[in-house]
Structure formats: structure tokens, C-alpha cells
Amino acid sequence: MKKDFSALSFSEKERVCESIFISHGPYWHIYTDGTKMQNIFCCEEDFATGMWALAASLHLSKEVRALTFELMGNHVHLILAGQREDCIKAFDLFAARLRLVFPKRQRTIDWSKFKMDILPIESLQALRNEIIYVNRNAFVANPEYTPDSYPWGGGCAYFCPWLKHLATTPLGELPVLTQRALLHTKKIAPLADLKVIDSMPFIPSFCDISLGESIFRDARSYFNSLTRNAEAFSQIASRLKDSIFLTDEELYSVICSHISKEYSVKTPAQLNAQQKIDTARQMHFGYNASNQQLRRMLRLDLSILEELFP
């Protein structure tokens, strides 16, 4: 009789996760550079269009499985499993659909700058970290969201058992005009079994959330990782040449830990001017802390910070 997964020991769960990791790879992080791209998604309608473009592209890419994704205003992240060439084709299909649809928005977008980079993910722990990093992206950028409430990414579907009880409708059962309006195309047949809920593609019908969840031992290990892995987030951000990746609260916690070890004080208010500047350097270069974050955390004058980090 197969043993209940929840009854397994820590090491047994790790072996199961490692086996799943090995059997479903290789894995890739595909991302675009928001610093080089104007805003693509500026309103809910834009994001909804992006979701349908992504859902259609992944659904048609039979050799690729998405573990999670995040659509941000000016960039995207995808964690994919499959051969490198197939994953690139899936992204190219997504980009082509965006280029086809967005001229109808009467907004000029320079798509020549919407270029992807692809990086391999080579270990179980690295895959966990990359999934967490992507699912935190909007949470870090926007204080209105938590990692599980952002509607334009896969994170909102992770470890949500109630999702299986939601009533969804196959796209092919909707009126033809509705199908065309959602997908901005007349070629609906290959996408007929995509699931729809409230005029949006149902995330588990095009993103393999179950596979993504199985990479973690359980829901607790996933949620603990969301806020307790600053060093891993730092390494990923450096790899992606990303900007801010810690919230103010997380950065403050890192600062307090740093100054406790370095200066034996508990709060930034106890630092002298030089210690604040040295701490600012550590946070800027080690954790991509922005000048505004450092101003808030360390109470340093913005002009000093802009001179240190132009």
C-alpha cells in the first residue's frame, strides 16, 4: 500500500521531491528586461489580454509545462519545464500574440525591446528559489498585493485547495463571439478545452500548478520560503540583473541582523553617520536596496545616497 505523503519523514519527502525534479526537467527561467521596455500592461484590460495570450501560447506548446509565471507592467517571468528550444518557441508564440493584439489598443509599443533571456535551473533547491522569486515579484513591487493575491501570476493558485471546487467552463462551450472577443482571433478550435472563469483563463488549465507544488515538501515549506530566503533572492536578482527584490519590511530585518553582528546594536537609529553609510553600501550592493529604501530605513539624506549610488 502506498504511504501517505503527509506521513513521510523530512528526508523521505525530500527524496520524492528530488525524484520529481529529475523526471520532469530540464527547467528554465525565461524573463524580459523591464528597464529596457515601456509599460505593456497598463490596466486590467491589458493584463487580461496578456493572460489570454499566455494561456493560448502555453496550451498550444504541448512539449512545454509552465510551473509558474508573472506578468508585470513592463516585463514577464516564466518558469518552464521542457527542452530549451521548445521553451523559446513557447515564449516567441506568446510575444507574437501580444504584438498581434496590442495595436488594437491604439497605443504604440516598441516591441523590438521585448526580448527574452533564458537561464537554466539546475537543482531542486534552485528551482524552489526561482518559483518563489517569481511568485513574489508583484508583492515586492506593489504593497497592495501579497504573493497569493496577485491575479496576473501563478502564485495566486499555489496551495489553494479550494480552486478545485470552482465552477469553470470550457472555452469551446462559450458563444463563438465571446470566444473570439477573449482571444482576439477566429482560430479557436485548438484552444476549446481551455477552462474559463469570470472571462479569464483558469490558471491551472494552462499552468501546471500541481507540478510546481510537488517541488516543495508541503505548503508550509513553500510559505516559509516566501519570506525567509533573502540570500537566495539576492543571488537570483543578480543573475537576472533585477532591481528591488526585498520589501521595506524584509530589508529592515536584513539591516537589523547585519548591524547586530557588525556593530552590536539593535536598531539603525543607534548607528553613527559612518556606520549608516557603510550599512547603506552593504545593502545597496548586496541586496539591491534602492536609494529611497535606504533613506527610509537608515534615515540618511537622499542627496548623500544619490552621491554614493548615482
N, C-alpha and C positions, 0 to 999 in steps of 0.2 A: 504493500500500500504506500502511495506517495506521501511523504511527510509534508505537513502543512508548513508553508514558507515562513509564516509568522512564528512558528515554533522552533525554527532553526537558530543555532548559535550565531554570534557575530561572524566568526570565521567561516561558517558554512554559508551564510548569506553572501559574504564576500566572494567565495568561490563560485556561487551561482551567478553573481553579477559579472565576474570576470569571464565566465563561460559565455554569457550573453554578449558581452563586449566583443569577444573574439569571433563569435559566429555570425555577427551582423555587420562587421566593418567592410571596408575601411570607412573612416569618418572624416568630415571636413567642416571647417568653419568658413563660410563664404560671407563676405561683407563688402560694403561700399564705403567710400570716404566722404563723410558729411561735410568736411571742411572745404571740399572742392565742388560741392553740389549745392545749388539753391534748394529751397524747400520744394518738395514734390507734393507732400500731403499736408494741405493747409486747413482742412476742415473735415468733418465727419464723412461727407460725401466722397472726398478724395481718398480717405483711408478705406472706406468701404469698397471703392473701385480697386484699390491696391490689394485688398483681401481677396476679392474675386479673381483678380489677375493671378495672384499667387496660388489660390486654391486650384484654379484651372490648370496652371502650369505644372504643379506638383502631381495633380491627378493624372495628367497625361504622361508624366515621366515615370513609367512603370518600373524602371530599374533603380529608382531613387526613393529613399524613405527620409522624410523630414522628421527630426526629433523635436525641434522647436524652431521658432523664428521670432523676429520683432521688426515691425515696420515703424520707423521713426520719421520725423518730419522730413529730414534730408538724407537719410541713409537707412540701410536694411542690414539685418543679420539673419543668416540661415545656418542651422546645424543639420548637416545631411549625412546619410549613410549611402554608400554606393561607389562605383568606380569614378575616378576623378573626372573623366571625360563626360560621363553621364550627368554628374552633378553640375558641371559647367553648362551643359546643354539645357538643363532644367532652369538655371538662372537666366540664360540667354532667352529662353522662351518667355519667362516672366518679364524681362526687360522689354522684349518685343511687344508683348501685350500692353505694357504701360505706354510705350511710345505710340501705339495704335489708338489708345483710348483717350489719352490726356489732351490731344489737340482739340477735342470736343469741349474741353473746359474753358476754352478761349483764354488760355494762359500760356505764354511762351516758355518752354523749358529747354535748356541746352542739354540734350541727352548725351552729348559726346563726353560729358564728365561723369556720367553714371556708369562707372566701370567697377568691376568686381576684383577682389583679391581672394585667393583661396589658400588656406593653410591646413595642413594635416593635423589630426588629433590622434596621438599615438599610444595613449594609455587610458586605462579605465578612469583613474583619478583626473586626468586631463579632460576627458570627456565630461565628467561630472562638473568640473570647474567651468568649462565652456558653456554648458547648458545653463548653469546658474548665472553666469555673466550675462548671457543674452536675456534671460528672463528677468534680470534686474535692471536692464538698460533704461527703460522708461521710468522706473521707480527712482533711479538716481537723478535723472534729468528733470523730473516733474514731481513736486511734493504732493500733488493731488492724487497720485497713484501709489498702490502697493504692488509688489511683484505679481500678485494674483488677481489684481483688479484691472489691469491694462487690457482693453478689449482688442488691441491690434497686434497681439502676440500670442505665442503658445503658452506662456506662463500661467494665464488665467485658467487653463484646462488641466494643469498638473495637480494630481492628487485631489481631485474633486469628484468623489463617487456619485454625487447627485447628477452629474452630467448624463449618466446612462439612463436616467429617468425622464429626461426632457423629450418632449414630443417634437420630432423633426419630420421634414417632408422631403422625399427625393426630388431633386431639381426637375426631373422629367415629368413629374406629376403636376407641376405648376402650369398655368396658362402659357402658351407659346410666347405671347408678347411680354409676359413677365420674365420669362427665361432670357429673352433677348435683351431686355432692359437691364437685367442684373449683370449679364456677361458682356454686353456691348458687342455681340456677334450673333450671326444666324446659325453658326455651326455648333449646335447644342448636343447632338446625339452622343458623342463620346463622353460627355460630362453628365449624362442624365441621372447617374446614381449618386452624384454629389448630394450630401444632405444639406438642407436649408432650415434655418431657424430665424424668425423675425427678419427675413430678407437678407440674412447674412449666411455665408458658408459656415457650416458647423465644423469647428476646428478639428475634432477627431476624425472627420471624414476625409481629410487631406493631409493631416499631420499625425504621425504615429506616436501619439502621446503615451500609449502603453509601453512601447519600446523605450522611450525616454525615461519613463518612471522606473522601468526594470533595471536601469543602470544604477539606481540608488538602492540601498538596502531596504529602505522603507520611507514613509512620509516624514518621519521625524528626522532622519538623516538629511533628507532634502531640505526641509525648512531650517534646520540648524545651519546648513551651508549657505543659506541666503544672506546671512548677516555676520558670519564668523570666519571669513576667509579673505581678509584684506590683502594678505601677501599674494595669494593666488590671483586675485583681481588685478593687483599691480602688475604681475608678470604678463597676464593676458592683455591688459591695456597697452603695455609696452610693445607686445608682439603685434597688436593691431594698430599701433600709433594712435590710440584713442585718447580722448581728453578726460574730463572728470569721470571718475568711476566710483567714488565714495560720497555718500550723503554727508551733510554737515554733522549729523549725529555720529556717524561712523568715523569720520575724520577726527572729531573731538575725542572719541575713545582711543584712537591710534595715538593722537598727540599726548593724551594723559598717560598712556602706557610708556611712550617714549621719554617724556620728561621725568617720569617716576624713576626710570632706570638711569637716565643720564644726569639728572640734577637733584634727585631725591625730593621732589616737590609734587604736590597733588593736582594743582590747577595751573593753567597758563598765567593767571594773574600773579603768581608767585615768581615768575621769571623776570630777570633783569632784561634790559634792552638787547644786549648782545646775545643772550640765551634765546630770546624770541626770534632774532634774525637767524641764528643757527638752526633753530627748530623749523623756521619757515623754509630754509633751504632743504632740510631733510624731507619735509612734507611735499615740497614742490617737485623735487627730483625723484623721490621715492614713491610718491603716491599721486602725482599729477594734480595736486591741490591747486586750485585757481587762486589768483590774487584776491578776489572777493571773498573766497572761503577763508583764506589766511587772515584777511582783515577782520572778519567776524570772529574767528577762533582765537587769534592771538592779540587782537586789539592793536594792530600795527597800522600806522598811517599808510594809506593807499599809495601815496607818492613814493614812499620808501620801497614798497613792494614792486611798484612799476619800474623803479630804478634797478632793483635786484633781478627782476624777471620781466624784461620788456615784452 
